[in-house]
Amino acid sequence: MTLIAILLGTVAAGVGSVWLAAALGMGVLARFTQHMLSLAAGALLATAFMHLLPEAFESQAGAHELFSLLLGGLVFFFLLDKAELWHHGHEHHHGGDHHDNGHDHAHAHVQGHDHGHGARSGGWTVLAGDSVHAFGDGILIASAFVADLRLGAVTALAVLAHEVPHHMGDLVVLQQTSGTRRAALVKVSLAGTVTALGGLVGYLLLGQLEDWLPYFLVAASSSFVYVALADLIPQLQKRLGLRATVAQIAWLLAGIALVTLVSGMAHAH
C-alpha cells in the first residue's frame, strides 16, 4: 500500500507539475516569451537559494563539502558549455574551405552557433538539473509516505505546486532548444518521471540514501544557478525602454516570489 501511494504521489508531483506548467504556458503567458525567460530566471534562482540549498544545509553534511560541490557543479556546467562550443566550432571549421573566404564563411557559422548556443546547452543543463532534483524529490516524498500517508500526500502536493513555476521556465528554455513545444514537453516530462524512480529507490534504500540527499540537492542547485546566470539572464541584459525594463524586473521578482511562497508553505507543513 505504501509503495503504491509513493508511486502515485511521485508521478503526480513529477509529471503532473510539468503538464500543469504546460497548460498554464499555453494560455495568456504563452504570448510573453521574453517575460517567461525572466520568470524562469527568478524561479530557478529562488529554487536553488530559497529551497534546495537551505534544505541541504539543514542536514548534518558539512558546509565546506556542500559549498565545494556547488562550486564544482558550476565549473562542470561551464566546462560542458565549453565542450559543446568547441565541438560545434571544430565541426564547422573543418567543414569549410581552406581559402580566406571559406574561413570567413566557417567563422560566420561558428558565430551563428555561438548566438544560439546558450539555449541549446542550457536545455541539456536544465534537464540534468531537473533529473537530479526530481530524484531528490522522489526520495523526499518516499520518506514522507513511509513516516505517514497523510504527510506523504501533503509533501507530494507541495512538491507539485513548487515545481510548476520553474517548469514553466524549463519549457521555455527547452522549446528554444528543441524547436517545438511538444518536444520540450516530452523531454521535461521524461525528466519528471525520475521522481518516481527516486521514490522507488527511496522506498527500498531509504536508510542508506538519506545521507546522500543533501548532495543531490546541491548538485541540482548548481545546475539551476548556472542556467539562470549563464544562459537566461544574459538574454535579458538588453537595452530596453523604461516600461519593458520594469516588466522584465517584475516578472523576475514574480518567479522568485512564487517559489519562495510555495517553499514557505511546504516548510510550514
C-alpha positions in Angstrom: 0.0 0.0 0.0 2.8 2.4 0.9 4.7 1.7 -2.2 1.6 2.3 -4.4 1.0 5.6 -2.6 4.6 6.6 -3.2 4.5 5.8 -6.9 1.2 7.6 -7.4 2.4 10.6 -5.4 5.7 10.9 -7.2 4.2 10.6 -10.7 1.6 13.2 -9.8 4.3 15.5 -8.5 6.9 14.9 -11.1 4.9 14.6 -14.3 1.7 16.4 -13.2 3.6 19.5 -12.4 5.1 19.5 -16.0 1.6 19.2 -17.6 0.1 21.9 -15.4 3.0 24.2 -16.3 2.5 23.4 -20.0 -1.3 24.2 -19.6 -0.5 27.5 -18.0 2.2 28.3 -20.5 -0.2 27.7 -23.5 -2.6 30.3 -22.1 -2.1 34.0 -21.8 1.5 33.6 -20.7 2.5 31.9 -23.9 2.4 35.2 -25.8 5.1 36.7 -23.5 8.1 34.5 -24.1 10.6 37.2 -23.0 8.7 37.7 -19.8 8.7 33.9 -19.3 12.5 34.0 -19.5 12.5 36.5 -16.7 10.1 34.3 -14.7 12.3 31.3 -15.4 15.4 33.0 -14.2 13.8 34.2 -11.0 12.2 30.8 -10.3 15.4 28.9 -10.9 17.5 31.2 -8.7 14.8 31.1 -6.0 14.5 27.3 -6.2 18.2 27.0 -5.7 18.7 29.6 -3.0 15.4 29.6 -1.1 14.5 25.9 -1.3 17.2 23.4 -2.3 20.3 24.9 -0.6 18.6 25.7 2.7 17.2 22.1 2.7 20.8 20.8 2.1 22.4 22.9 4.8 19.8 21.9 7.4 21.3 18.4 7.2 24.3 17.1 9.0 26.5 17.4 5.9 29.5 19.8 6.3 29.1 23.3 4.9 32.6 23.1 3.3 31.8 19.9 1.4 28.5 21.3 0.2 30.0 24.6 -1.0 32.8 22.7 -2.7 30.2 20.6 -4.5 28.3 23.8 -5.5 31.4 25.3 -6.9 32.4 22.1 -8.6 29.0 21.8 -10.2 29.2 25.4 -11.6 32.6 24.7 -13.1 31.4 21.4 -14.5 28.5 23.0 -16.4 30.8 25.8 -17.6 33.2 23.1 -19.0 30.2 21.3 -20.5 29.3 24.5 -22.3 32.9 25.0 -23.5 33.0 21.4 -24.8 29.8 21.9 -26.8 31.0 25.2 -28.1 34.4 23.7 -29.2 32.6 20.7 -30.8 30.4 23.0 -32.9 33.2 25.3 -33.9 35.5 22.4 -34.7 32.9 20.8 -37.0 32.3 23.9 -38.9 36.0 24.9 -39.1 36.8 21.6 -40.8 33.7 21.7 -43.0 34.7 25.0 -44.6 37.1 25.9 -47.4 40.7 26.5 -46.7 40.7 29.8 -48.5 40.2 33.1 -46.7 36.6 33.4 -47.9 35.9 29.9 -46.8 37.4 30.6 -43.4 35.2 33.7 -43.1 32.2 31.7 -44.0 33.0 29.0 -41.4 33.7 31.7 -38.8 30.3 33.2 -39.5 28.7 29.8 -38.9 30.6 29.5 -35.6 29.4 32.9 -34.7 25.8 31.8 -35.5 26.2 28.8 -33.3 27.6 30.9 -30.5 24.5 33.1 -30.6 22.1 30.3 -30.1 24.4 28.1 -28.1 23.3 29.1 -24.7 19.7 27.9 -25.3 20.9 24.5 -26.7 23.4 23.6 -24.0 21.3 25.3 -21.3 18.5 22.9 -22.3 20.6 19.9 -21.5 21.8 21.5 -18.3 18.2 22.2 -17.3 17.3 18.5 -18.0 20.3 17.3 -16.0 19.4 19.5 -13.1 15.7 18.6 -13.3 16.5 14.9 -13.2 18.8 15.2 -10.2 16.2 17.5 -8.5 13.4 15.1 -9.4 15.3 12.1 -8.0 15.8 14.0 -4.7 12.1 15.0 -4.7 11.2 11.3 -5.1 13.3 10.4 -2.1 11.7 13.2 0.0 8.2 12.1 -1.0 9.1 8.4 -0.2 10.4 9.3 3.2 7.3 11.3 4.0 5.0 8.5 2.9 7.0 6.0 5.0 6.5 8.2 8.0 2.8 8.9 7.5 0.5 8.6 4.5 -1.1 12.0 5.1 2.3 13.6 5.4 3.3 12.0 2.1 0.2 13.3 0.4 0.9 16.8 1.6 4.5 16.6 0.6 3.7 15.4 -2.9 1.2 18.2 -3.3 3.8 20.7 -2.1 6.4 19.4 -4.5 3.9 19.5 -7.4 3.0 23.2 -6.6 6.7 24.1 -6.1 7.7 22.6 -9.4 5.1 24.4 -11.6 6.8 27.9 -11.7 10.2 26.7 -12.7 8.9 24.0 -15.1 7.2 26.9 -16.9 10.6 28.3 -17.4 12.1 25.0 -18.3 9.6 24.5 -21.1 10.6 27.9 -22.5 14.3 27.0 -22.5 13.6 23.5 -23.9 11.3 25.0 -26.6 14.2 27.2 -27.8 16.4 24.1 -27.8 14.0 21.6 -29.4 12.2 24.0 -31.7 8.8 22.6 -30.9 6.6 22.8 -27.8 5.7 19.1 -28.0 9.4 18.0 -28.0 10.0 20.3 -25.0 7.0 18.8 -23.1 8.2 15.2 -23.8 11.8 16.0 -22.6 10.7 17.7 -19.4 8.1 15.0 -18.7 10.7 12.3 -19.0 12.9 14.2 -16.5 9.8 14.4 -14.3 9.4 10.6 -14.3 12.7 10.4 -12.5 10.7 11.5 -9.4 9.0 8.0 -9.5 12.4 6.4 -9.8 13.7 8.4 -6.8 10.5 7.3 -4.9 11.1 3.7 -5.6 14.8 3.8 -4.8 14.0 5.8 -1.7 11.5 3.3 -0.5 13.9 0.4 -1.0 17.1 2.1 0.3 15.8 5.0 2.4 18.2 4.4 5.3 21.3 4.2 3.1 20.4 7.1 0.8 19.4 9.6 3.5 22.9 10.8 4.0 23.3 11.5 0.2 20.2 13.6 -0.1 21.9 17.0 0.7 24.5 16.3 -2.1 21.7 15.6 -4.6 20.1 18.9 -3.6 23.3 20.9 -4.0 24.1 19.3 -7.4 20.6 20.3 -8.6 21.2 23.8 -7.3 24.4 24.2 -9.2 22.7 23.4 -12.5 19.8 25.8 -11.8 22.1 28.7 -10.8 24.3 28.1 -13.8 21.4 28.1 -16.3 19.9 31.3 -14.7 23.2 33.2 -14.7 24.9 31.9 -17.8 22.0 31.4 -20.2 18.8 33.2 -19.2 20.0 36.5 -17.6 22.4 37.3 -20.4 19.4 37.1 -22.8 17.7 39.7 -20.6 20.6 42.1 -20.5 19.4 44.3 -23.3 18.9 48.0 -23.5 15.1 48.4 -23.2 12.7 51.2 -22.7 11.5 52.0 -19.1 8.2 50.1 -19.5 9.9 47.0 -20.8 12.6 47.1 -18.1 10.1 47.4 -15.3 8.1 44.5 -16.8 11.3 42.4 -17.0 12.2 43.1 -13.4 8.6 42.4 -12.3 8.5 39.0 -14.0 11.9 38.1 -12.5 10.6 39.1 -9.0 7.3 37.2 -9.7 9.4 34.0 -10.3 11.3 34.5 -7.1 8.0 35.3 -5.2 6.2 32.2 -6.5 8.9 29.7 -5.5 9.5 31.5 -2.1 5.8 31.4 -1.3 5.4 27.7 -2.1 8.6 26.7 -0.4 7.5 28.6 2.7 4.2 26.7 2.6 6.0 23.4 2.2 8.2 24.1 5.2 5.2 25.2 7.3 3.6 21.8 6.6 
